Amino acid sequence: MIAPSRFLAWLVLPLFAVCSFQSVAAPVEGAPQALHLLDYIGADYPDTVQAGSIIDQAGFHAQQESVKTLGSLMAGMPAKPEKAALEQSLVTLENSISVRQDGADVTRQARQLGAKLAVAYEVSQAPVITPDPSRGAPLYAQHCSVCHGDTGAGDGPAGVGMTPAPSNLRDTTRQDRLSLYALYSTLGQGIEGTDMPAFADQLDDRQRWDLATYIASFSVDPATARAEKTYNIADLARQTPAEVQAVEGPQAAAT
């Protein structure tokens, strides 16, 4: 499915949305959960270390625990020709975290491992129907604003006293490390060790994609969106803004 847009321009230009009739097979048990953990290692690890020193002990410990959980999940996945290489990449990632390697390097390793795992175990990272943030707005107001605040700044009344505090969804530095799929996955699975719940039993697949695009719009400047280039929706859904910027430049990532 193709949409004319610069990165994430569907957030402000939803009129060209069309359906995709791709067939989506059920993923292998454990694969979506592993991919979810890799997405959040890539997003959160850089804020736990600086110049080889730990600056957030609790956050760093959470990264180590995530890698251990990943190992258990991958061990339980069925044999595949790619499995040995995936497990070796996980060992490399674990070692990089243990020696407090630079955040950008660990993010790159986590993202690359996630991409390979998704291919090997056929985890679909694309919506079947193009998401519409206008449908996501009331869902956010109903399910998310009480903790994350009306504008996504993490200042909702129910979030007071939570440890860790609700994420600031307007934090572009962190949001630039999260793909739309990562946001969608979080809505379905929640985040272990936090008060972020799973909404898979309350929101269907389409609603979670709509809500993910609305959340992504918090860190997008609508004034800069253009329709100058054609992108594949499936590619956009699994790319982070930082990855788009590396290829297309900062103006593309801003839209």
C-alpha positions as CSV (number, residue, x, y, z in Angstrom):
1,M,0.0,0.0,0.0
2,I,1.4,3.4,-1.0
3,A,0.6,6.8,0.4
4,P,1.9,10.1,-1.0
5,S,3.7,11.8,1.9
6,R,6.8,12.8,3.6
7,F,7.4,10.9,6.9
8,L,4.2,10.6,9.0
9,A,2.4,13.1,6.9
10,W,-0.7,10.9,7.1
11,L,-1.0,12.4,10.6
12,V,-2.2,15.7,9.1
13,L,-3.2,14.6,5.6
14,P,-5.5,11.6,6.2
15,L,-7.6,12.1,3.1
16,F,-5.6,9.8,0.9
17,A,-5.9,6.8,3.2
18,V,-6.8,3.6,1.4
19,C,-7.2,0.0,2.4
20,S,-4.6,-2.7,2.2
21,F,-5.9,-6.2,1.5
22,Q,-2.8,-8.1,2.6
23,S,-3.3,-11.4,4.4
24,V,-1.8,-11.4,7.9
25,A,-0.8,-14.7,9.4
26,A,-0.8,-15.3,13.2
27,P,2.7,-14.6,14.5
28,V,4.8,-17.2,16.3
29,E,4.2,-17.1,20.1
30,G,6.7,-14.9,21.8
31,A,7.9,-13.1,18.6
32,P,5.8,-10.0,19.0
33,Q,6.8,-9.8,22.7
34,A,10.5,-10.1,21.8
35,L,10.1,-7.4,19.2
36,H,8.3,-5.2,21.7
37,L,11.2,-5.5,24.2
38,L,13.8,-4.7,21.5
39,D,11.9,-1.6,20.5
40,Y,12.0,-0.3,24.1
41,I,15.6,-1.2,24.6
42,G,16.4,0.9,21.5
43,A,14.3,3.7,22.8
44,D,15.2,3.7,26.5
45,Y,18.8,2.5,26.8
46,P,20.4,5.8,25.6
47,D,19.0,7.7,28.5
48,T,20.6,5.3,31.1
49,V,24.3,5.8,30.2
50,Q,26.6,8.6,29.3
51,A,30.2,8.3,28.3
52,G,30.4,4.8,29.7
53,S,28.9,5.7,33.0
54,I,25.4,4.7,34.3
55,I,23.3,7.8,34.9
56,D,20.0,6.0,35.6
57,Q,20.6,2.9,37.7
58,A,17.0,1.7,37.7
59,G,16.6,2.2,34.0
60,F,19.9,0.4,33.3
61,H,18.8,-2.5,35.4
62,A,15.5,-2.6,33.5
63,Q,17.5,-3.0,30.2
64,Q,19.5,-5.9,31.6
65,E,16.3,-7.6,32.7
66,S,14.7,-7.0,29.3
67,V,17.7,-8.8,27.7
68,K,17.2,-11.8,30.0
69,T,13.6,-12.0,29.2
70,L,14.4,-11.7,25.5
71,G,16.7,-14.7,25.9
72,S,13.9,-16.8,27.4
73,L,11.5,-15.8,24.7
74,M,13.9,-16.5,21.8
75,A,14.8,-19.9,23.4
76,G,11.2,-20.9,23.2
77,M,10.7,-20.0,19.6
78,P,10.6,-22.7,17.0
79,A,13.8,-23.6,15.1
80,K,14.5,-21.5,12.0
81,P,17.6,-21.3,9.8
82,E,18.1,-17.8,11.1
83,K,17.6,-18.6,14.8
84,A,21.3,-19.2,15.7
85,A,22.3,-15.9,14.2
86,L,19.5,-14.1,16.0
87,E,20.6,-15.6,19.3
88,Q,24.2,-14.6,18.7
89,S,23.1,-11.1,17.9
90,L,21.3,-11.1,21.3
91,V,24.5,-12.1,23.0
92,T,26.3,-9.2,21.3
93,L,23.5,-6.8,22.4
94,E,23.7,-8.1,26.0
95,N,27.5,-7.7,26.0
96,S,27.2,-4.1,24.7
97,I,24.8,-3.2,27.4
98,S,27.0,-4.8,30.1
99,V,30.0,-2.7,29.1
100,R,27.8,0.4,28.9
101,Q,28.4,1.0,25.2
102,D,27.2,4.2,23.6
103,G,23.5,4.6,23.4
104,A,23.4,5.1,19.6
105,D,25.3,1.8,19.1
106,V,23.0,-0.2,21.3
107,T,19.9,1.3,19.7
108,R,21.2,0.4,16.3
109,Q,21.9,-3.2,17.4
110,A,18.4,-3.5,19.0
111,R,16.7,-2.2,15.9
112,Q,18.7,-4.4,13.5
113,L,18.0,-7.5,15.6
114,G,14.3,-6.6,15.7
115,A,14.1,-6.2,12.0
116,K,15.7,-9.6,11.4
117,L,13.5,-11.3,14.0
118,A,10.4,-9.8,12.4
119,V,11.4,-11.2,9.1
120,A,12.4,-14.6,10.4
121,Y,9.2,-15.1,12.5
122,E,6.9,-13.3,10.1
123,V,5.7,-10.5,12.5
124,S,3.6,-8.1,10.6
125,Q,4.5,-4.5,11.5
126,A,2.1,-2.8,9.2
127,P,-1.6,-1.8,9.6
128,V,-4.1,-3.6,7.4
129,I,-6.0,-0.3,7.0
130,T,-4.3,3.1,6.9
131,P,-4.6,4.6,10.4
132,D,-6.5,7.8,11.0
133,P,-5.4,10.0,13.9
134,S,-8.8,11.7,14.0
135,R,-10.3,8.4,15.1
136,G,-7.5,8.1,17.7
137,A,-8.1,11.4,19.4
138,P,-11.3,10.4,21.3
139,L,-9.6,7.1,22.2
140,Y,-6.7,9.0,23.7
141,A,-9.1,11.2,25.7
142,Q,-10.9,8.1,27.0
143,H,-8.0,5.8,27.8
144,C,-4.7,7.8,28.0
145,S,-5.2,11.4,29.0
146,V,-5.9,10.6,32.7
147,C,-2.2,9.5,33.1
148,H,-0.4,11.2,30.1
149,G,-2.3,14.5,30.2
150,D,-4.5,16.1,27.6
151,T,-1.5,17.2,25.5
152,G,0.6,14.1,26.1
153,A,3.1,15.8,28.4
154,G,2.9,13.1,31.1
155,D,1.0,15.3,33.5
156,G,-2.3,13.6,33.9
157,P,-3.9,13.6,37.4
158,A,-3.8,9.8,37.8
159,G,-0.1,9.8,37.0
160,V,0.9,11.8,40.1
161,G,3.1,9.6,42.3
162,M,3.5,6.8,39.8
163,T,7.0,5.2,39.6
164,P,8.1,5.5,36.9
165,A,6.1,8.5,35.9
166,P,3.9,8.3,32.8
167,S,6.0,9.0,29.6
168,N,6.1,12.5,28.2
169,L,4.7,11.7,24.7
170,R,5.9,15.1,23.5
171,D,9.6,14.3,24.2
172,T,10.9,14.3,20.7
173,T,14.3,12.8,21.6
174,R,12.7,9.6,22.9
175,Q,9.8,9.6,20.4
176,D,12.3,9.8,17.6
177,R,13.5,6.3,18.6
178,L,10.0,4.8,18.5
179,S,8.3,3.6,15.3
180,L,4.5,3.7,14.9
181,Y,4.6,-0.1,15.2
182,A,6.4,0.3,18.6
183,L,3.6,2.6,19.8
184,Y,0.9,0.2,18.5
185,S,2.6,-2.8,20.1
186,T,2.8,-1.0,23.5
187,L,-0.9,-0.3,23.4
188,G,-1.5,-4.0,22.9
189,Q,1.0,-5.3,25.4
190,G,1.5,-2.6,28.0
191,I,4.9,-2.1,29.6
192,E,6.0,-4.5,32.3
193,G,7.2,-3.0,35.5
194,T,5.2,0.2,35.0
195,D,1.6,1.2,35.4
196,M,1.1,1.2,31.6
197,P,-1.6,-1.4,31.0
198,A,-2.3,-3.5,27.9
199,F,-5.3,-2.5,25.9
200,A,-5.6,-5.5,23.6
201,D,-8.9,-6.5,25.4
202,Q,-10.4,-3.0,25.1
203,L,-9.2,-1.8,21.7
204,D,-9.2,-3.7,18.5
205,D,-6.3,-3.8,16.0
206,R,-7.6,-0.8,14.0
207,Q,-8.2,1.3,17.1
208,R,-4.7,0.7,18.4
209,W,-3.2,1.8,15.1
210,D,-5.4,4.9,15.0
211,L,-4.4,5.7,18.6
212,A,-0.7,5.1,17.8
213,T,-0.8,7.7,15.0
214,Y,-2.6,10.2,17.2
215,I,0.1,9.7,19.9
216,A,2.8,10.1,17.2
217,S,1.3,13.4,16.2
218,F,2.3,15.0,19.5
219,S,5.9,15.2,18.3
220,V,5.1,16.2,14.7
221,D,4.9,19.7,13.3
222,P,1.8,19.8,11.0
223,A,3.0,23.0,9.4
224,T,6.0,21.2,7.9
225,A,4.1,18.3,6.4
226,R,4.3,18.0,2.6
227,A,3.1,15.5,0.0
228,E,6.2,15.6,-2.2
229,K,7.2,12.0,-2.1
230,T,5.6,8.6,-2.2
231,Y,6.2,6.2,0.8
232,N,5.0,2.7,1.5
233,I,2.8,2.7,4.6
234,A,4.4,-0.6,5.7
235,D,7.9,1.0,5.6
236,L,6.7,4.0,7.5
237,A,5.1,2.0,10.2
238,R,8.3,0.2,11.2
239,Q,10.8,3.1,10.8
240,T,11.6,5.5,13.5
241,P,11.8,9.2,12.8
242,A,15.5,9.0,13.6
243,E,16.0,6.4,10.9
244,V,14.1,8.5,8.4
245,Q,16.2,11.5,9.2
246,A,19.4,9.5,8.6
247,V,18.3,8.7,5.1
248,E,16.1,11.6,4.1
249,G,17.4,14.5,6.2
250,P,15.9,16.4,9.2
251,Q,13.1,18.1,7.3
252,A,11.7,14.8,6.2
253,A,11.8,13.4,9.8
254,A,10.1,16.5,11.1
255,T,7.0,15.7,9.0
